[in-house]
């Protein structure tokens, strides 16, 4: 090390193991006056952060680069973690959030200070309301520049404290690995959610002992003997029990075990809004989705059932139609969630069982009950209604404009068993709610906070995480242009989703509300769109625009061939009539 390079370092940069007294002695008399440094080679805090993420099992991180966290980017250069460079911080945050939905491990995004952090906020809100484990690393101004209105300075805690489980700032370099472990734990423990970690650019360059902090175990809870007896008694006295699954804290083994238990006992299960697949679409116990705009088969279920068991979620605003349904305090509700605060709950609570889904289902498997005839009739009736609702429309094209019904009727039979669908928000999503065969956990990845612009980033993340699965995303024309630029990310990293853009030249959901409250006064909802098929081609994928229904099957054939034979993403731009819906919602 030259004298010049030494002059830019502090004593603790060179010897971070020194105490304050030894540091002063080092500065006054040189290195010979203090004990020898440990033999462990030092690393920068930024590199230690990367090593810690890898040790926790993180496989990829979604990044929009910034000079504020260059040392972390440098650590990623030689890391086994794949760095996905995104085109907008909102897209990167959505990708990390979708990644967290597919795994119990948090998805990871990295953005820069000020404007970068502001752009990423939308993904953080999605993770907060959807209870998704997620880590957002934000590069910050140097520690020494704080509170001086430095370039892109902002108060990270003031911005994010109300929308994250924790907001931490690495003010002491030697705590780098510890903070990663704490952030991972906070994101996964209790009700999962987002955690924000601020990284001052000068702190992450400091050299520290690279010893890694071990992962902190996450408690899963479980049923006590009293819980078991209470649930058994409630089920035994019930004639119309109903389980509702939801949340992002499941495993496939838990989903399979619950499905088997429900089928053996001929008890039905519905899915929380936009979480279909925990109980398979094909299961005789699956009776459909519950949420905004839900169809008639599940609209009356919450009031009709005499025992409601929520697993992994709670009856909140969306499920209860704005805190209206299931509010009678005489109703029996068992809430299975590891969150002791029951945040977001609405209506009565007969019993809370503090358990994550896997722990609860493991205990539930030990409960064996005599199957009631009433259960068989109740489940059979609701299952028949769900099967009727999900029955595909005719696959033969009709005369006239392109139709989503025709596309879904031709697509669904060609989907493999493990197909996965993603989407954001809008009336276009109802075709997936109704027809898409979700047969395993995390086969429907969506934004339950109603966030638009989620479809393309989530499809890219899903395709990268599960490259052998058929990933389909259904986007509305308004939603697509909010993050459609992430198709460039798909092309760069080889993601191959099938993208369906339903173009009805309007913000359809808002138009529906507008017609309800301000009939025949259309305002602020109409759109003029580009050729999305040409855009897809420009981004490096396959694109085709379809305006006539007769051309739908051939367009689907060509799109799937492009994915399977050419290894590129494919986009079908489906120009449809306005006001055509997947079904008439009852709420």
N, C-alpha and C positions, 0 to 999 in steps of 0.2 A: 504493500500500500504506500503510495507516495505521500509526501508531506502535504501536498495540496488537497488530496482526497481526504486525508485525515482531518484537515481543518474544517471540513463540512460536517463532521460527525461529532456527536457528543460522547462523553465517557460511557453513558449507558448504551449508546449505539454499538460501541466496540465491546463492552463488558456489561450486558444487561443483568448479569447475576450480582452486580455490586450493590451493597446497601448504601445509604446516604453518606455515612461517614467514610466508607471506602471510596465512594465516588469522589469526594472532596480530596482525599489523599492522592487518588489517581491523577486528578487534574493538577495538583500542586507538585508532585514529585515523580510522576511517571509510572509505568506499569510494574517496575521492579519492586515497588513499595507495597503491593497488595498481593494476596495469595494468587496462585496460578488459576487460570480459568478452567472450568471442567472441560473434559476432552470432547464432549458432544459438540459437533459442528453446529453453528448457529444458522438460523434461517430468518428471513423477514416474516413479520406477522402476516402479511398478505399471502405468502406461500404456505404458512401454517394453517391459515383459514381453508385453503384449497385442500391441503392434506387431511384436515379434519372432516370436511365434507365427504371426501372419498372414503375415509374410514367409517363414516356413518352409512355408506352404501349409495350415495348420490351418484347417478350415472350420467346426468347431463344438466347443464344450466343454460338458461335462456337469457341472452345478453344484448343490450344496446350499449356499446362501449363509451367510456368517458375518461378524461384524463385524471379524474379524481380517484379512480381505483385501478390504475395501471399495474400496480404491483400484484394485485389479485389476478388480473389478466395474464401477467407474466407467469404466475404460478400455474394457471390453467394450461399454459403452452406445453408443458411437459407432463401434464397430469393425465390419468386414465379417464377423467371426466370429459365428456364430449361438450364442447362449447358451441351452442347454436346461436349464431349472430342473427338477430331479428331486425326488422325495419322500423319498428316503432315500439316505444316502451309499453304502450297499452297491449300490443300484440305479445310482447315478451311476458308480461304479467299474466295475460290470459293463458298462454302456453304453460307457464309454471303452475297456474291454478288447475288447469286440466290435468297436468301430470300428477298433481296431488290427489285428484279425484280417482285416478286409476290405481294408485298405490297408497298404502298407509303411510309411506315415507313422504315428507313434504316435497313439493315441487320447488325449484329454486330459480329466482330471477335476479339479475344484477343490472342496476341502472345508475346513472349519475345524479348529481345533486340538482336542486332547484327544478328546472323544467322537466328533466328526466323523471324525477320523483313524482312530479305532478301528473305526468302522463301515465305513470304506472298505477296511480291511485284507483283507477276503475277495476283493475284486477284484484286489488286488495279488498275492495268493497265486496266483490263477488265471493272471494274466499271467506270473508267475515260472515256474510249472510248465508252462504252455502255450507258453512262449517268444514272448510277444506284446509288441510295442513299445507302451509306454504311459507317459504322464507323469501323476503325481499331484502337484498343487500343494496344499500344506497351509498355511493361514494360521497364524501363530504369535503368541505373546505379544510385546509390545514388547521390543526388545533390552535396554533398561534394566531390565526386570523379571526377567530370566533368573536362574535358580537361587535364586528367592525363594519358591517354591511359589505362584506367581501363579495366578489363576483359569484353569483348564483347561491349565495348564502340563504338558508331558511332554517326555521326551527323544526327539526324533524319530529320532536315529541309533540309539539303543538299541532302539527299537521296530522299525525297518525295515531295519537294516543287513544282516540275514541273509536277507531276502526281496526284495531289490531289487538291481539292478546297481550303482546308485549312490544315495547320499543326500546331497544338497547343501543348504546353508542360505545364503540371500542375506544375508550380514552386511555387505556393502559395496555400497551402492546403485548405484555406478557400474559394477558388474559384472552388472547385471540382464540385459542382452542377451547377454552372454557366457555366463552360466549357462544361459539358454534354449538357446543353440546347443550347449553341452556336453551338456545333458540330452537334446536330440534326437539328437545323435550317439551318446551312450551307449546309448540305447534301441534304436537301429537297427543299430549296429555289432556284428560278431561274432554270437553267438547273441542274437537280440533278447530284450528283457525290459523290466520296469518300472523307472522312475527316479522318485525322490521329491525334490521341491524344496520346502524350507521357506521361508516368506515372513513374516518379522517385520513386524508391522503398522506400526511406526514407520519401518522402513527403506524400505518400498515407497512411503511418502509423500514421501520426499526427492526433490528436483529434481536431475536429472542431464542431461548431454549425451545427446540422443536418438539419436545415431548408432548404427545397428544392426550387430551382429556378423554377419559372413557365415555362411551354412550351412557346416558342416564335411563334406567329402565322405566317404562311407562306402565302404570298399574291398569289392569283390565277390569277390576271389580269382580262381581259375580253375585249370584243369589245366595242369601242366607237361608238357613233352614226355615225360618219364619216366612221369608219371601216365597219359597217353594210351596209351603202349605197354603199360603194366601192365594197364590195363583191357581193351585189345584182346586181349591174350594170355589174360586170365582168361575173357573172353567166348568166345573161339575154342575154348578147352578145355572149356567148360561145355556140358552137355546140358540142364540144367534151371535156367537163370538166372531170377532174380526181382528186379524193382525194387520198392522200397517207398517211396512218397512220403509226406511229412508236413511238419509245421511250418507257420508263417505267413509265410514269407519268399519267397513265390512272386510271379510276375506272370502275367497271363493269357497273354502271349506265350510265356513259358517253358513254361507248362503245355501250350499248343498244340504247341509245338515238340517237347517230350518225347513227347507222345502220337503225333505223326506219326512220330517215329523208332522208337518201340516197335512201332507197327503195321507199318511197312515191314519191320522185322526179325522180326516175329511173336514178340515177347518179352513176357511178362506183367508186369503191375504190380498190386500190392495197395496199399491205402490204410491209413496209420496210423489208429488208433482216432479216430473223430470228425473226420476231415479229408477225407472223400470229396469227389470232384469235380475234383481236380487232373488226373487222367486220367478222362475222361468216363465216366459210368455206361453209356453206349451203346457205348463203344469195344470192339472185339474183343480188345484187350489188357487190359482191366480185369477183374480176377478177384475183387474183393471186399475187405471190410475186415478188418483184423487188430487185435485188441485184446481187452479183457475180454468174456467171454461170446460170443466169436466163433462163427459157425456152422461146421459141418463142412467146407464147401468150402475155408476157409482155415486150418482148425485145424492141419493137418499140414504146411502149406507150408514153414514155417521149417526143419523138420527135413529135408524131402524135397529142397529145392532144393540144388544143388551150388555156387551162386554167388548171394550176396545183395548187392544194391546199394541201400543206403539213401540217399535224396536229401532233404536238408532236415531230417533227423531222425536219431536213433540208436536202436539196439535197447535200449530201457529196460525198466523194471519191467513196464509194462502189456503191451507187445508180447511179452515173453518169459515171461508167466505167472508173475511174481514171481521173475525171474532163474533160471528153471528150463530153459526151452526155448532151444535153440541155444547151449549153453554149451561144447560140444566144441571145443577149441582147434585141432583139425585142420580145422574148417569155414572156408570162404572168405567173408569179409565185407569189402566195400568201403564205407566210411562217407564220404559226401560232406556235409561240414558246415564252415562257416567258423569254428566254435568250436574252437580248438586244444586246449582242455582235454578235449574229448569228455565234458563233464559229463552224467551220467545214463546212460552207456554200460554195457552188459552183454555179456559173451561175447567172442569172438575179434575181433581187428582185423587183417585182412590188409593193408589200406592205408587211410590217411586221405587224402582229397583236400580241401584247404582251399579251399572255394568255396561261394558262395551258389548256390541253384538256378539262377538265370538265367545266371550265368557258366558253371556246369558244363554246362548244357544247350546253351549256345552252342558250347562246345568239343566236346560229345558229337555234335553234328550233323555234325561233320567226320569222324566214324568211320563207315566203311561196311564192313559185314561180309557174308560169304556166309551166307545164311539156311540153317540146318540143318533137316533133316526132324524131328530130335528137338525143336527149338524149336516147330515147328508143332504137333506132337502134344501136347506139354506145355501150351502155351498154349491149344490147342483144348479139351483135356480140362477145364482149370480154368475156362475161359470158359463152357463148357456147364454146369458145376456152378453157377456164379454166376447164369447166366440162369434156371436152374431154381429156384434159391433166391429170386430176385427176382421171379419170375412172380407177378402179382397174384392174390389169391384171388377167388372169385366176387363180382360186384358186386350180385347180387340179395340183398336182405336175407333173413335167416333168421327163423324164429319165435323169440320170446323177447327177452332183454335185448340192449341195444345192444352192438355189437362194433366194436373198432378195425379189424379186418380189412375190414369192410363200408365203413367210412369211408374207409380208404386206397384200396380198390378203386374207389370213386366219385370220390375226389379226384385221384388221380394222372393219369388221362386228361385232366383239365381243367387241368393245370398247363402254363404256357408253358415254352419251352425254357430260360429263364434263371431259373426258380423257385429260391427260396432257403429253406432250413429252419434253424431254430435250436432248441436245447433245452438243458436243464441235465443233471441226473443222475437216473437211475432206470430201471426196466424199461420204462417207456413209450417211452424213446428207441429201443428196438430196432425199433419199427415204421418209424422213419425210416431206421435203418441198413439195414433189409431192402428197403424199397420205394421210398423217395424218390429220384427220378431226378436225381442231382447231375451236371450236365452241364458245369460250368465251375468254375474256381478260386473259392474262397470262396462255395460254394453250400451248405455245411454249417458253421454257426457254433455251436460248442458249447464246453462246459467240460471239457477233458480231465483236469483235476484232480479231477473228480467232484463239483464244487461245485453244490449245489442252489440254487434261486432265480434261476438264470441265464436261464431261458427268456423271461420277459416283458421284462426290460431289454434283452437281446440282440435281441429282435424289434423293439423300439422303435428301437434304434440302427440296425438294418439297414434298416428302413423309411424312416427319415429320410435315411440315406446313399444308398439306392437306391429312391426313391419310385416309380419306374416298374416295379419288379420285384414279382412275387407273393411276399410274405414269409409263410411259415407257421411257427408255433411249436407244438411239442407239449410240453405241460406235464403233469406228474403232479399229483394233487390235493394231495399234501404239499408239493411244490415250489412250486406256484402261490401259496400263501399266504405264502411267504417274501418275495416281491417283487411280488405282484399289484397293489400300490398304484401301480406305475408305469404302469398303464393310464390313470391320470389324466394322466400325462405324454404318453402317446400321444394322448389326446383334446385336450390343450392345444396340441400342435404338429402335429396332423394326420397322425400315423403311422397306417397302416392294415393292420396284420398280421392274418392269420387265426389266431386262437388256438384250439387244441384242448386242452381239459382232460380228460384221462383220469382219471376218478374211480373208483378201486377201493377206496376207504375204508381205505387202508393205505399204509405205507412199504414198497412191494413188494420192492425189492432187498434190504432188510434182512430182510424176512420170508423171502425165499428162503434167505439165509445162515442164518437162524435155524432153518428147517426142516432144513437140512443138518446143523447141529451140535447143535441142541436140538429134535429132532422132537417135534411135538405139544405144544410148550410155548410158545404164542404169548404174547409179552410185549413191551410197549412199542412196538408197531408199528401198532396199529389206530387209525382216525380217524373222527370224525363231522364231516361237512362241511356248509357252507352251500350255498345255491343259487348256483352260480357264474354262471349265466346272468343272474340278477337283479342280481348284482354288476356285471356288464359293462354292463347297462343303466344302473345308477346312476352308473357312471363316464362315461357319455356315448357308449357304443358300442352295438352290437347284440349281444344275448345270447339264447341259447336253450338249454334243458335237454332232453336226449334220453335217455329210459330204454328205449325199445323199438327194436329193430333196424329195423323197418319204417319208422321215421320218419327214419332217417339221411339218405337221399338228399335229401328235401325240406328238411331242416335245413341241409344243405350248400348247396343252391340259394339259400336265403334268406340265409345268411351271406355268400356270394360276391356276391349282389346288393347287400347293404348296403355292402360295400366298394366295389364298382364304380359303383354308382348314387348312393349317399348319401355316399360319401367318409369313412366312419367305420371304425374297427376292428370286427371281429366275433369273438365267442367262442361256440364250441360246447362245452357242458358235457355230456360223454358219460359217463353212469353205466353202468359195466360190472361184470361179475362179477369176483370176486377169483380170483387164481391163473391167469388166462388170459394166455398169453404170446405174443409175436410168433413165437418159435421156441424150441426147447429148446437152450440153449447147451451147448457141449461143455466149457467151462472156466469 
